[in-house]
């Protein structure tokens, strides 16, 4: 979902050079979650949190921000990604509350 689209859910694949990716893998009944930061975004993050494991019914919020350069008019693009992810079925209002697990990779970017 994107703010520019009114957060309307969409499904599909796009090839964008400045994207972030999420790797999900089931390990011993737990969901292993790893956020792969965009290689093009600034600031560079040399030390990042390790992958997280979620038991069934658990959820987390992971936030990371970026600054991108190189647009055609020379302007900078700022982006904040927020991943709310649950392992298994959760109620519709789950993500409206405070997360039990929060990974904050937001940085000051100028």
JOCORRA-V754643 format. One record per residue. RES is the residue in one letter. PHI is phi as a letter, one per 20 degrees, with the letter a starting at -180 (999 if undefined). OMEGA is omega in radians with two decimals (NA if undefined). BURIAL is I if it has 24 or more other ideal C-beta (glycine too) atoms within 12 Angstrom, else O. Layout:
res=RES phi=PHI omega=OMEGA burial=BURIAL
res=RES phi=PHI omega=OMEGA burial=BURIAL
This chain:
res=X phi=999 omega=3.13 burial=O
res=X phi=c omega=3.13 burial=O
res=X phi=f omega=-3.12 burial=O
res=X phi=f omega=3.12 burial=O
res=X phi=d omega=-3.12 burial=O
res=X phi=m omega=-3.12 burial=O
res=X phi=l omega=3.07 burial=O
res=X phi=f omega=-3.14 burial=O
res=X phi=f omega=3.08 burial=O
res=X phi=c omega=3.09 burial=O
res=X phi=c omega=3.12 burial=O
res=X phi=r omega=3.13 burial=O
res=X phi=c omega=3.07 burial=O
res=X phi=c omega=3.02 burial=O
res=X phi=d omega=3.13 burial=O
res=X phi=c omega=-3.03 burial=O
res=X phi=f omega=-3.09 burial=O
res=X phi=d omega=-3.11 burial=O
res=X phi=f omega=2.95 burial=O
res=X phi=d omega=3.14 burial=I
res=X phi=c omega=3.08 burial=O
res=X phi=c omega=3.08 burial=O
res=X phi=d omega=3.13 burial=O
res=X phi=d omega=3.10 burial=O
res=X phi=b omega=3.10 burial=O
res=X phi=e omega=-3.11 burial=O
res=X phi=c omega=3.11 burial=O
res=X phi=l omega=3.10 burial=O
res=X phi=n omega=3.10 burial=O
res=X phi=d omega=3.12 burial=O
res=X phi=e omega=3.10 burial=I
res=X phi=e omega=-3.08 burial=O
res=X phi=d omega=3.09 burial=I
res=X phi=c omega=3.09 burial=I
res=X phi=e omega=3.08 burial=I
res=X phi=e omega=-3.07 burial=O
res=X phi=f omega=3.08 burial=I
res=X phi=f omega=3.11 burial=I
res=X phi=f omega=-3.06 burial=O
res=X phi=e omega=-3.08 burial=O
res=X phi=e omega=3.07 burial=I
res=X phi=d omega=-0.01 burial=I
res=X phi=f omega=3.04 burial=O
res=X phi=f omega=3.12 burial=O
res=X phi=d omega=-3.09 burial=O
res=X phi=e omega=3.08 burial=O
res=X phi=d omega=-3.09 burial=O
res=X phi=c omega=3.09 burial=O
res=X phi=f omega=3.08 burial=O
res=X phi=f omega=3.06 burial=O
res=X phi=g omega=-3.11 burial=O
res=X phi=d omega=3.06 burial=I
res=X phi=d omega=3.12 burial=O
res=X phi=d omega=3.00 burial=I
res=X phi=f omega=3.13 burial=O
res=X phi=g omega=-3.13 burial=O
res=X phi=n omega=3.13 burial=O
res=X phi=e omega=3.07 burial=O
res=X phi=b omega=3.13 burial=I
res=X phi=b omega=3.00 burial=I
res=X phi=c omega=-3.14 burial=I
res=X phi=c omega=-3.14 burial=I
res=X phi=c omega=3.09 burial=I
res=X phi=b omega=3.13 burial=I
res=X phi=c omega=-3.08 burial=I
res=X phi=b omega=2.88 burial=I
res=X phi=c omega=3.12 burial=I
res=X phi=d omega=3.07 burial=I
res=X phi=c omega=3.05 burial=O
res=X phi=n omega=3.05 burial=O
res=X phi=f omega=-3.04 burial=O
res=X phi=f omega=-3.14 burial=O
res=X phi=e omega=3.10 burial=O
res=X phi=n omega=-3.13 burial=O
res=X phi=f omega=3.05 burial=O
res=X phi=e omega=3.06 burial=O
res=X phi=d omega=3.09 burial=O
res=X phi=d omega=-3.10 burial=O
res=X phi=b omega=3.02 burial=I
res=X phi=d omega=3.07 burial=O
res=X phi=d omega=3.07 burial=I
res=X phi=c omega=3.11 burial=I
res=X phi=d omega=2.98 burial=I
res=X phi=d omega=-3.02 burial=I
res=X phi=c omega=3.11 burial=I
res=X phi=d omega=3.04 burial=I
res=X phi=e omega=-3.12 burial=I
res=X phi=n omega=-3.10 burial=O
res=X phi=f omega=3.06 burial=O
res=X phi=c omega=-3.13 burial=O
res=X phi=f omega=-3.07 burial=O
res=X phi=f omega=-3.09 burial=O
res=X phi=e omega=-3.10 burial=O
res=X phi=g omega=-3.01 burial=O
res=X phi=f omega=3.10 burial=O
res=X phi=e omega=-3.10 burial=O
res=X phi=e omega=3.10 burial=O
res=X phi=f omega=-3.11 burial=O
res=X phi=f omega=3.05 burial=I
res=X phi=f omega=3.10 burial=O
res=X phi=c omega=-3.09 burial=I
res=X phi=c omega=3.07 burial=O
res=X phi=d omega=-3.04 burial=I
res=X phi=d omega=3.10 burial=O
res=X phi=d omega=3.10 burial=I
res=X phi=f omega=-3.12 burial=O
res=X phi=c omega=3.00 burial=O
res=X phi=f omega=3.12 burial=O
res=X phi=c omega=-3.10 burial=O
res=X phi=d omega=NA burial=O
